[in-house]
Each structure stands twice: as C-alpha cells, then as structure tokens.
C-alpha cells in the first residue's frame, strides 16, 4: 500500500504578513524607540526600523517560509525577528561635547566631523556593526530630552533596554592600551551613577579601552564569563561577583544595593535617585528640578512602602528634609549596615532554658502575640508609620567638649535600657539634668518581623499589602527544649521565649523627638546608637509597643 505524503500547509501572504508584524510589535515593546542602523549610520524610529526590515532579504525569506510552513510559522518568525532586531547598547561617561538628538537627526553619523563625542559615537557604531549587530543605541542622542514624556519613559525603562540588549559595550575612555589589571577601579566610568545598572542589567558585556581595543586584550565573547575581569569589577565596585553576573532587580537586599551606589556621582543631582529606579524595579515620576533630597526621598519611600524592609532606615549622618527617618544623601549608606553578632543556637537554647523557670513566660507570650499583630511600615506623603518597641527617655545630660564644637555628646537614660551616649550635630536635643526629660523624647527599636522566626513567604515583587501571613516556624529549633508538655501551648511558649532572647541582644536604636502635632522626628546621629535592655527577664520594659507617625 502506497503511503501519501502529508500535504504541505500554506497560508496566504497577507496572513503571513500579519503574523510577522504582530511578532515584531510584541518584540519591540521592550526596545528603545530609536536605534542607529549601523550599516547606514542613520538614526531610525521604530517605524523606520520595520520599513528597513521589510526591504531586506531576510524579510523576503521569512515571508516565503511563513507562507509554506504554517506548522512552524511562529517559531521561525520569532527566530528571524530576534536575530534581525538585536541591538547593542553603549555604556560610557559623558565628557566634552556629546552629540544630542538634534545634532544627529536625519544625518549619516559616519559622515559627521569626528570630534569629541561624535568620534566616540562613530567608533561605537562601527564596533557594533563589525560584531554583527545592525542596531545600536547611545544615551546621548537616542533620547529626545526636550520631550518630558519621552524622557520620563526612558528613565523608567532604561534598565529594561539594557536587559534586553544582545550586547552592551562598555567604553573606558581613560584606560589606555597598555594599562594593567585593576585599572578599571580608577576609571571615571566606575564613578558614574548610571553605570551601575548599565553593567548589572545586560547579559552580555564587553569592555573596550580608549583606542577601542579589548580591555586587557581579553577575547572572551562575553566579559561576564571572564573570571579576571569580573573579579576586577567586583573589587572596583564593591558588588559581589554573583550579583554582577546574575543580577535580578527588586526590593530584596535594599540596604546593600544602596551601598553599591553610595559613592557614585551624577551631573544632575536628581540622577542619583533616578539611576536606581531600574535596580529596585520601581516606576516613579521624573521631575528634574525637584532637588536631590526629594528625588531620593521618593525612591526610599517607595522601597519601604512596597517591601516593608526597614534596612533602608539604617544609616548615620544628616536627616533628609523629605522625612527625618531618611538620610539627606546617599553617602550615608557608604558604611556597611550596622551588624551586631547574633547569639548561637546553643546560646539561645541555654537562655530559653533559664527563662522557663521564671515568671517571664506569660508576659513573653503576651508580647509575642502583640508583635505578631503589628503592621508592616507604611510610608506615604512623606509620613512614615513605623511600629516600634518604645523606651521613654528619663534623662538627658550634655557633655561639654571644646575639641568637638560641631558635635554634641549626650548621656541618655531610659526606662528599661542600659545607659548610653549619643553623638549628634542636632541642637534640638534638650538636656534635663535635674528633672525627667520631656515625655516626648523616645528611644525606639523599629520592629523587625524577622525576630519572630517565621518563614518569609513573600515574593520580592509583591506589595506588603498582598502578602500571605507567614506560617509557623520550624520545629527543629525547638527540638532540644521541652517544658514537659507536648502541646501547642508549650511550643508557643518556647517561640515567645526565643523572641525574648533576641530582644535581649544589643540593637540599633533611633532617638525620636515629639513635635507639637504629636508626630515625631528622628534625631540624626553621627554614630550608630547601640542599645540593650538591662534585664532580659524584665519583659514589662518591652511591652510599650506603638505605631508612631514620623515626619
């Protein structure tokens, strides 16, 4: 019996064209609106890019395949579109006169006089072309900076553009051919605020020196696969190697990400904040002229409001005009976050065992219940609603030291805490040698839900409002302890006592001063304020739990 060959499936040319156009439009949604055609030197918008594709040999071949092979049409179209429209991005530092959109529009870039930034742009396009990339993008002239709508969209989507690029070319204009390793750390490129996302976002990066030769003559096709260059970049930036190679944007590790950018500079002061939008995966209004503190304050407000992460409140320096719990400058994050050694599991279990035979069990359970119900931070309209364990200040005494005229040291006494010293430039702290300090002065411990030892089930992209309440902690940490009762109540008691042990450890505290309206302001300190309860068994001193409004 003779077998029939399956009939070849055909579609009409118009249907094939529609299918191709749909894939192109979907594919280009995450692309920059303008790209250089490296073969002609002309700058094209999206329509012009599509028109160039339709006149190409690749399009004719794709159309023919789409008509004849309907069964594999989507796959073939996708493959062809990805190859044709892949683009290279430039990461560099602005210097001298850089060409803007109006300097380049409707001109062949290769025919312009090769001076200043034009020569750099020409070289970039040639390198991209020779590497097999028809399309290329530079931040100097591919954005219409006179168009506020386009400028805002560009700032908020630039990370995505770098992420979807087929190649990002990093140009080190101050690194010569004969430079040795470790030179990258000294390059001005490494000081620029925008370059953080420009090397974190892309999957493929290649570094070039001043004469457009490969950095260190490293011919690895992707310098993110070069151990030598990545180790040098990690050393130069202070960013761990894993994060550089496989960075994921989002709120997780907010304090560490802020530290990465803490030594960076920008020509426009607001760009210190705007350049981090993509790092944190936020989309916020862009308003040049709002000043640094406002731009940075809006970013930090968004991070805390969406994630509930209070590590961004861990800083020393001057308070922001945006909100006193935020720093005035990103340099306040340059010093690593305050790290206080945690007790070992053996130490925790020993402490819990000693607490089991005291009167601390019942109040500890009550405290645990209260803290379980505490809300995550809320931050809107410059007002921070922060849950805290409160220790009222009972006395403040100023130390007089002529050698430190710009700083003021205060001996502070509180209910339930060991005495401590606070150093600040703030002159609003009132001394009270012979009488109790005014009732509105508080030393607080911002509530950190992780002390409950509950699993964090929240996704990094979720708002704190969308999170599912966490479940019970692992029983493994409780296995070595027993009250003699195999009940849920006894296990709950053990969890509560573990919390008391954690609360008995030294912690980073804030000093707050009450305002006329009942709200509070943080008194900024030039050193971490490290506090500790006097007696871990005296749980009553930890029972003052409040949600404070901080301006």
C-alpha positions as CSV (number, residue, x, y, z in Angstrom):
1,X,0.0,0.0,0.0
2,X,1.4,3.3,-1.0
3,X,1.6,6.0,1.7
4,X,0.6,9.5,1.0
5,X,2.9,12.3,1.9
6,X,1.2,14.8,4.3
7,X,0.0,17.9,2.5
8,X,2.2,20.9,3.0
9,X,0.3,23.6,4.9
10,X,0.1,27.0,3.2
11,X,-1.2,30.4,4.4
12,X,-2.0,33.5,2.4
13,X,0.7,36.2,2.0
14,X,-1.5,38.7,3.8
15,X,-1.9,36.3,6.8
16,X,1.8,35.7,6.9
17,X,2.5,39.4,6.9
18,X,0.1,40.0,9.7
19,X,1.7,37.2,11.7
20,X,5.2,38.7,11.2
21,X,4.0,42.2,12.0
22,X,2.4,41.0,15.3
23,X,5.6,39.3,16.4
24,X,7.7,42.4,15.5
25,X,5.4,44.7,17.5
26,X,5.4,42.4,20.6
27,X,9.2,42.0,20.3
28,X,9.8,45.7,20.1
29,X,7.7,46.8,23.1
30,X,10.7,46.5,25.4
31,X,13.1,48.2,22.9
32,X,14.3,51.8,22.8
33,X,12.2,54.0,20.5
34,X,15.2,55.0,18.4
35,X,18.2,53.0,17.2
36,X,21.1,53.6,14.9
37,X,21.3,51.5,11.8
38,X,25.0,50.6,11.9
39,X,25.1,49.7,8.2
40,X,23.9,53.1,7.1
41,X,24.7,55.4,10.0
42,X,21.2,56.7,10.2
43,X,19.0,57.0,13.3
44,X,15.7,55.2,12.9
45,X,12.5,55.2,14.9
46,X,10.5,52.0,15.2
47,X,8.5,52.5,12.0
48,X,11.7,53.2,10.1
49,X,13.3,50.0,11.6
50,X,10.3,47.9,10.5
51,X,10.4,49.5,7.0
52,X,14.1,48.7,6.7
53,X,13.3,45.1,7.7
54,X,10.6,44.8,5.0
55,X,13.0,45.8,2.3
56,X,15.6,43.3,3.4
57,X,16.4,39.8,2.0
58,X,15.7,38.4,5.5
59,X,12.1,39.6,5.3
60,X,11.5,38.1,1.9
61,X,12.9,34.7,3.0
62,X,10.9,34.8,6.2
63,X,7.7,35.7,4.3
64,X,8.3,32.7,2.0
65,X,8.9,30.3,4.9
66,X,5.8,31.6,6.8
67,X,3.6,31.0,3.7
68,X,4.9,27.5,3.0
69,X,5.5,26.2,6.5
70,X,2.4,27.2,8.5
71,X,3.0,24.4,11.0
72,X,6.3,26.0,12.2
73,X,5.4,29.6,11.4
74,X,5.5,31.1,14.9
75,X,8.8,29.5,15.7
76,X,10.5,30.6,12.5
77,X,9.2,34.2,12.7
78,X,10.3,34.5,16.3
79,X,13.8,33.3,15.5
80,X,14.2,35.6,12.5
81,X,12.9,38.7,14.3
82,X,15.3,38.1,17.3
83,X,18.3,37.9,15.0
84,X,17.5,40.8,12.8
85,X,16.4,43.3,15.5
86,X,19.0,42.5,18.2
87,X,20.8,45.6,19.3
88,X,23.9,46.8,21.1
89,X,23.9,49.4,23.9
90,X,26.7,51.8,24.9
91,X,27.8,52.4,28.5
92,X,30.2,55.3,28.9
93,X,30.7,58.5,30.7
94,X,29.7,61.9,29.3
95,X,32.7,64.2,28.6
96,X,33.2,67.3,26.5
97,X,30.6,68.0,23.8
98,X,28.3,65.0,23.3
99,X,26.0,64.9,20.2
100,X,22.4,65.3,21.0
101,X,19.3,64.1,19.0
102,X,19.1,67.4,17.0
103,X,22.8,67.0,16.0
104,X,22.2,63.5,14.6
105,X,18.7,63.5,13.3
106,X,18.5,62.8,9.5
107,X,22.3,62.7,9.2
108,X,24.7,59.9,8.5
109,X,26.7,59.6,11.6
110,X,29.8,58.3,9.7
111,X,29.9,61.5,7.6
112,X,30.0,63.9,10.6
113,X,33.2,65.5,11.6
114,X,34.9,63.1,14.0
115,X,35.4,65.4,17.0
116,X,34.6,64.9,20.7
117,X,31.6,62.7,21.4
118,X,30.9,62.3,17.6
119,X,34.1,60.3,17.2
120,X,33.1,58.1,20.1
121,X,29.7,57.5,18.6
122,X,31.1,56.6,15.2
123,X,33.5,54.2,16.8
124,X,30.8,52.6,18.8
125,X,28.6,52.1,15.8
126,X,31.5,50.6,13.8
127,X,32.4,48.2,16.6
128,X,28.8,47.1,17.0
129,X,28.5,46.7,13.2
130,X,31.7,44.7,12.9
131,X,30.4,42.4,15.7
132,X,27.3,41.6,13.7
133,X,24.8,44.0,15.2
134,X,22.8,46.1,12.8
135,X,21.2,48.2,15.5
136,X,22.8,50.3,18.3
137,X,21.8,52.8,21.0
138,X,23.6,55.6,22.9
139,X,22.0,57.7,25.7
140,X,23.5,60.9,24.3
141,X,21.4,61.2,21.1
142,X,18.8,58.4,21.1
143,X,16.5,60.2,23.5
144,X,14.6,63.4,22.9
145,X,15.5,65.1,26.1
146,X,13.3,68.1,25.3
147,X,10.2,65.8,25.4
148,X,9.3,65.3,29.0
149,X,7.0,62.3,28.3
150,X,9.8,60.5,26.4
151,X,12.4,61.5,28.9
152,X,10.3,60.1,31.8
153,X,9.6,56.8,29.9
154,X,13.3,56.5,29.1
155,X,14.5,56.9,32.7
156,X,11.9,54.3,33.9
157,X,12.6,51.7,31.2
158,X,16.4,52.1,30.6
159,X,17.2,49.1,32.8
160,X,14.8,47.0,30.6
161,X,16.5,48.3,27.5
162,X,19.9,47.2,28.8
163,X,18.4,43.9,30.0
164,X,17.1,43.1,26.5
165,X,20.2,44.2,24.6
166,X,22.1,41.5,22.8
167,X,25.4,43.2,23.8
168,X,26.4,46.1,26.0
169,X,29.7,47.8,25.0
170,X,31.4,49.5,28.0
171,X,33.8,52.2,26.8
172,X,36.6,53.2,29.2
173,X,37.9,56.4,27.6
174,X,40.6,56.9,30.3
175,X,42.1,53.4,30.1
176,X,45.0,53.1,27.7
177,X,46.0,50.0,25.7
178,X,49.0,49.3,27.9
179,X,47.0,49.5,31.2
180,X,47.3,46.7,33.6
181,X,44.6,44.9,35.6
182,X,43.0,46.8,38.4
183,X,42.8,49.9,36.2
184,X,39.1,49.6,35.9
185,X,38.7,50.7,39.5
186,X,40.4,54.0,38.7
187,X,38.3,54.7,35.6
188,X,35.9,57.7,35.8
189,X,33.3,55.3,34.3
190,X,33.3,53.5,37.6
191,X,32.3,56.7,39.4
192,X,29.2,57.5,37.3
193,X,25.7,56.8,38.9
194,X,24.1,55.5,35.7
195,X,26.7,52.9,35.0
196,X,25.6,50.6,37.9
197,X,22.5,49.5,36.0
198,X,24.4,49.5,32.8
199,X,26.7,46.6,33.8
200,X,24.2,44.8,36.1
201,X,21.2,44.7,33.7
202,X,22.8,43.2,30.5
203,X,23.5,39.5,30.0
204,X,26.4,40.2,27.6
205,X,29.0,42.9,28.3
206,X,32.3,43.6,26.6
207,X,34.8,46.3,27.9
208,X,36.8,48.4,25.5
209,X,39.8,50.7,26.2
210,X,40.5,54.2,24.9
211,X,41.6,53.1,21.5
212,X,38.6,50.7,21.2
213,X,40.8,47.6,21.7
214,X,39.5,44.9,24.1
215,X,40.2,45.6,27.7
216,X,43.3,43.6,28.8
217,X,43.1,42.0,25.4
218,X,40.6,39.6,26.8
219,X,38.9,37.9,23.9
220,X,36.2,36.1,25.9
221,X,33.0,36.6,23.8
222,X,31.2,37.8,27.0
223,X,33.3,39.5,29.6
224,X,30.7,38.4,32.2
225,X,32.3,35.0,31.6
226,X,35.8,36.3,32.2
227,X,36.8,35.5,35.7
228,X,39.7,38.0,35.7
229,X,37.5,41.0,34.5
230,X,34.5,40.1,36.7
231,X,36.8,39.8,39.8
232,X,38.3,43.1,39.0
233,X,34.8,44.7,38.5
234,X,33.7,43.2,41.9
235,X,36.8,44.7,43.5
236,X,36.2,48.1,41.8
237,X,32.5,48.4,42.6
238,X,32.2,46.6,45.9
239,X,29.4,44.4,44.4
240,X,29.7,40.7,44.9
241,X,30.5,38.6,41.9
242,X,27.3,36.6,41.8
243,X,25.2,39.8,41.8
244,X,27.2,41.3,38.9
245,X,26.8,38.2,36.7
246,X,23.2,37.2,37.6
247,X,21.6,40.4,38.9
248,X,17.8,40.4,39.5
249,X,16.1,43.7,40.0
250,X,13.8,44.1,43.0
251,X,13.5,45.2,46.6
252,X,15.4,42.4,48.2
253,X,18.6,43.5,49.9
254,X,17.7,47.2,49.6
255,X,20.4,48.4,52.1
256,X,23.1,46.6,50.2
257,X,22.0,48.0,46.9
258,X,22.0,51.5,48.3
259,X,25.6,50.9,49.5
260,X,26.6,49.9,45.9
261,X,25.6,53.4,44.7
262,X,26.7,55.4,47.7
263,X,30.0,56.6,46.2
264,X,28.6,57.3,42.7
265,X,28.2,60.8,41.3
266,X,25.9,62.4,38.6
267,X,25.9,65.6,36.7
268,X,22.3,66.3,37.6
269,X,21.7,65.8,41.3
270,X,18.3,64.0,40.9
271,X,20.0,61.3,38.8
272,X,21.5,59.7,41.9
273,X,17.9,58.5,42.7
274,X,16.7,58.2,39.1
275,X,19.6,55.9,38.1
276,X,18.4,53.4,40.8
277,X,14.8,53.0,39.6
278,X,15.6,50.0,37.5
279,X,17.8,48.4,40.2
280,X,14.8,48.3,42.5
281,X,12.2,47.7,39.8
282,X,10.2,50.8,40.5
283,X,8.4,53.2,38.2
284,X,8.2,56.8,39.5
285,X,7.6,60.2,38.1
286,X,10.8,62.0,36.8
287,X,10.9,65.7,37.8
288,X,14.3,67.4,37.1
289,X,14.5,70.4,39.3
290,X,12.9,68.7,42.4
291,X,16.4,68.5,44.0
292,X,18.3,65.6,45.3
293,X,16.7,65.1,48.7
294,X,13.2,65.0,47.3
295,X,14.1,62.6,44.5
296,X,16.0,60.3,46.8
297,X,13.3,60.5,49.4
298,X,10.6,59.5,47.0
299,X,12.7,56.4,46.0
300,X,13.3,55.3,49.6
301,X,9.6,55.9,50.4
302,X,8.6,53.6,47.6
303,X,11.1,50.9,48.6
304,X,9.8,50.9,52.2
305,X,6.2,51.2,51.3
306,X,6.2,48.3,48.9
307,X,8.6,45.9,50.6
308,X,8.2,46.7,54.3
309,X,12.0,46.5,54.5
310,X,13.3,48.8,57.2
311,X,17.0,48.2,56.5
312,X,17.0,51.5,54.5
313,X,16.5,53.3,57.8
314,X,19.9,52.0,58.9
315,X,22.3,54.9,58.3
316,X,24.3,57.6,60.0
317,X,24.7,61.2,59.0
318,X,22.2,64.0,58.4
319,X,18.4,63.7,58.1
320,X,16.6,64.4,54.9
321,X,14.1,67.3,54.5
322,X,11.8,64.7,52.9
323,X,11.5,62.7,56.1
324,X,13.7,62.7,59.2
325,X,14.0,58.9,59.2
326,X,15.7,59.1,55.8
327,X,19.3,60.3,55.1
328,X,19.9,63.6,53.3
329,X,22.4,62.0,51.0
330,X,23.1,58.5,49.6
331,X,26.7,58.7,51.0
332,X,25.1,57.9,54.4
333,X,24.9,54.3,53.1
334,X,28.6,54.1,52.3
335,X,29.4,52.4,55.6
336,X,28.1,48.9,55.8
337,X,24.9,48.4,57.7
338,X,25.2,48.0,61.5
339,X,26.0,44.4,62.1
340,X,25.5,43.1,65.6
341,X,26.6,39.5,66.3
342,X,23.7,37.1,66.8
343,X,23.8,34.5,69.6
344,X,24.4,30.9,68.5
345,X,21.7,28.4,68.6
346,X,23.3,26.8,71.7
347,X,23.3,30.2,73.4
348,X,19.7,30.8,72.5
349,X,18.6,27.4,73.9
350,X,20.6,27.9,77.1
351,X,18.9,31.3,77.6
352,X,15.5,29.9,76.9
353,X,16.0,27.1,79.4
354,X,16.9,29.6,82.1
355,X,13.8,31.6,81.3
356,X,11.5,28.6,81.6
357,X,11.7,28.7,85.4
358,X,11.0,32.4,85.7
359,X,7.9,34.5,85.7
360,X,8.7,35.7,82.2
361,X,6.8,33.0,80.3
362,X,3.3,34.6,80.4
363,X,4.3,38.2,79.7
364,X,6.6,36.8,76.9
365,X,3.7,35.0,75.3
366,X,1.6,38.2,75.5
367,X,4.4,40.2,73.9
368,X,4.8,37.6,71.1
369,X,1.0,37.9,70.4
370,X,1.1,41.7,70.3
371,X,4.2,41.8,68.0
372,X,2.7,39.2,65.7
373,X,-0.2,41.6,65.0
374,X,2.0,44.6,64.4
375,X,1.6,46.2,61.0
376,X,4.4,46.5,58.5
377,X,5.7,50.0,57.9
378,X,3.5,52.4,55.8
379,X,5.1,55.3,54.0
380,X,3.1,57.8,52.0
381,X,3.0,61.6,51.5
382,X,6.4,61.9,53.4
383,X,4.9,60.4,56.6
384,X,6.3,57.1,57.9
385,X,4.1,55.0,60.1
386,X,6.5,52.8,62.0
387,X,5.8,50.1,64.5
388,X,8.3,50.3,67.4
389,X,9.2,49.0,70.8
390,X,9.4,52.2,72.8
391,X,11.7,53.1,75.7
392,X,10.8,56.6,77.1
393,X,13.8,58.8,77.8
394,X,14.0,59.8,81.5
395,X,17.1,62.0,81.5
396,X,19.5,63.6,79.0
397,X,22.8,65.2,80.0
398,X,25.0,67.1,77.6
399,X,28.8,66.5,77.7
400,X,30.9,69.6,77.1
401,X,33.9,69.0,74.9
402,X,35.6,72.0,73.3
403,X,37.5,69.8,71.0
404,X,34.3,68.8,69.2
405,X,32.4,72.0,68.9
406,X,30.4,70.9,65.9
407,X,29.3,67.6,67.6
408,X,27.3,67.2,70.8
409,X,27.5,64.2,73.0
410,X,24.6,63.3,75.3
411,X,24.3,60.8,78.2
412,X,20.9,59.3,77.8
413,X,18.9,57.4,80.4
414,X,15.7,55.4,79.5
415,X,13.3,53.1,81.1
416,X,14.5,49.5,80.8
417,X,17.7,50.2,78.8
418,X,21.3,50.4,79.8
419,X,22.6,54.0,79.8
420,X,24.2,55.1,76.6
421,X,25.9,58.0,74.8
422,X,24.5,59.6,71.6
423,X,26.7,61.9,69.4
424,X,24.9,64.2,67.0
425,X,25.1,67.6,65.2
426,X,21.4,68.2,66.0
427,X,21.0,71.0,68.5
428,X,17.3,70.2,69.2
429,X,18.1,67.6,71.9
430,X,17.2,69.2,75.2
431,X,19.3,68.4,78.3
432,X,17.5,67.7,81.5
433,X,19.9,67.2,84.4
434,X,17.7,67.7,87.4
435,X,14.3,66.7,86.1
436,X,12.9,64.0,83.8
437,X,13.2,64.6,80.1
438,X,10.1,65.8,78.4
439,X,7.7,62.9,77.8
440,X,8.0,63.2,74.0
441,X,11.6,62.0,73.8
442,X,11.8,58.3,73.0
443,X,14.4,55.8,72.2
444,X,12.8,53.2,70.0
445,X,13.6,49.8,68.5
446,X,11.9,49.7,65.0
447,X,10.0,46.4,64.9
448,X,11.7,43.8,62.7
449,X,9.3,40.9,62.0
450,X,12.1,38.5,61.3
451,X,12.7,38.2,65.0
452,X,9.5,36.1,65.2
453,X,11.5,33.5,63.2
454,X,8.6,32.9,60.9
455,X,9.2,31.8,57.2
456,X,9.1,34.7,54.8
457,X,6.7,33.6,52.1
458,X,6.6,37.0,50.4
459,X,7.7,37.3,46.8
460,X,10.2,40.1,46.1
461,X,7.8,41.8,43.7
462,X,4.8,41.8,46.0
463,X,3.5,44.7,47.9
464,X,3.3,44.3,51.6
465,X,-0.4,44.6,51.3
466,X,-0.6,41.4,49.1
467,X,1.4,39.1,51.3
468,X,0.1,36.0,52.8
469,X,0.5,35.8,56.6
470,X,3.5,33.6,57.4
471,X,3.0,30.2,58.9
472,X,4.5,28.5,62.0
473,X,8.3,28.4,62.5
474,X,10.3,25.2,62.0
475,X,10.1,22.8,65.0
476,X,13.8,21.9,64.5
477,X,15.0,24.9,66.6
478,X,12.6,23.9,69.4
479,X,13.5,20.2,69.3
480,X,16.2,20.5,72.1
481,X,13.8,22.1,74.5
482,X,10.8,20.8,76.4
483,X,8.5,22.1,79.1
484,X,7.3,18.6,79.9
485,X,4.1,19.1,77.9
486,X,3.6,18.0,74.3
487,X,1.1,20.7,73.4
488,X,0.8,23.6,71.1
489,X,0.8,25.9,74.1
490,X,4.2,24.8,75.2
491,X,5.6,25.2,71.7
492,X,4.1,28.7,71.6
493,X,5.8,29.5,74.9
494,X,9.2,28.4,73.6
495,X,8.8,30.6,70.5
496,X,7.9,33.5,72.8
497,X,10.9,32.9,75.0
498,X,13.2,32.7,71.9
499,X,11.8,36.1,71.0
500,X,12.7,37.5,74.4
501,X,16.3,36.2,74.0
502,X,16.6,38.0,70.7
503,X,15.1,41.2,72.2
504,X,17.6,41.0,74.9
505,X,20.5,41.4,72.5
506,X,22.1,44.7,71.6
507,X,20.2,46.5,68.8
508,X,20.3,49.6,66.6
509,X,18.0,52.3,68.1
510,X,16.6,55.6,67.0
511,X,16.2,58.7,69.1
512,X,12.9,60.5,68.4
513,X,11.7,63.9,69.5
514,X,7.9,64.6,69.7
515,X,6.6,67.5,67.7
516,X,3.7,69.9,68.5
517,X,1.2,67.9,66.4
518,X,2.0,64.7,68.3
519,X,4.2,63.3,65.5
520,X,7.9,62.5,65.9
521,X,11.1,63.4,64.2
522,X,14.3,61.4,64.2
523,X,17.4,62.9,65.8
524,X,20.1,62.0,63.4
525,X,23.3,60.6,64.9
526,X,26.9,60.5,63.5
527,X,27.3,57.0,65.0
528,X,25.1,54.0,65.3
529,X,23.1,54.1,68.5
530,X,23.5,50.7,70.0
531,X,21.2,50.0,72.9
532,X,20.5,46.9,75.1
533,X,17.9,46.1,77.8
534,X,19.1,46.0,81.3
535,X,17.4,42.7,82.3
536,X,16.2,40.2,79.7
537,X,13.7,38.7,82.3
538,X,12.0,42.1,82.8
539,X,9.7,41.7,79.9
540,X,7.5,44.6,81.1
541,X,10.0,47.1,79.8
542,X,9.5,45.7,76.3
543,X,5.7,45.9,76.4
544,X,5.4,49.5,75.3
545,X,4.5,48.8,71.6
546,X,3.4,51.7,69.5
547,X,2.9,52.7,65.9
548,X,4.5,56.1,65.6
549,X,4.0,58.8,62.9
550,X,7.4,60.1,61.9
551,X,7.8,63.3,59.8
